[in-house]
């Protein structure tokens, strides 16, 4: 089963310093029918203005992944981590028993666009931790590149959940294929371009699909596309 969610159906907002869209219930947007997809709780597509950001705030028992699409994102937390990330970089905070952090745009002139993703952890009440990774953007061409997974490498950030986040670019008229074990879920988010998922069309940036009971999926680009795919339990 493939359910397509057009970007226009998401919650759009503009606070001046922060604008974007929430694909799931978040903050002042609440829809009881749209709170989760498996362990996935949040997919926010945010643009933060130069010199602005989120002040110190707490989290607990949540896996938080930030994927920078353009610009620079600065993270600071009470664990002693201070990191600036650009495109190609991934940040992951396992909030566990509790962590406090800030996120802001350190640039004086360039906005930062990021995807922020939240997932319930495999186990609650663990010690908080933070990790980063960096992938080669050239490796996105023509494939689905794993960038977050349960086991880390130099280019993959470890996450405390049985899931994998892939990023990929596919040229117009070309196809990517994804296969996974039966009984799992797939979440697809279109970052740029236009894409068909077994005949279901994602036409605009921010369109997404929630897929169940499908172990093999073909992604065909109607025009050059940049996509995120998440394999979930």
Secondary structure, 3 states (H helix, E strand, C coil): CEEEECHHHCEEEECCCEEEEECCCECCECCCCCCCECCEEEEEEEEECCCCEEEEEEECCCEEEEEEEECCEEEEECCCCEEEECCCEEEEEECCCCEEEEEECCCCCCCEEEEEEEECCCCCCCCCEEEEEECCHHHHECCEEEEEECCCCCCCEECCCCCEEEEEEECCCCEEEEECCCCCEEEEEEEEEEEEECCEEECCCCCEEEEECCCEEEEEEEEEEEEEEEEEC
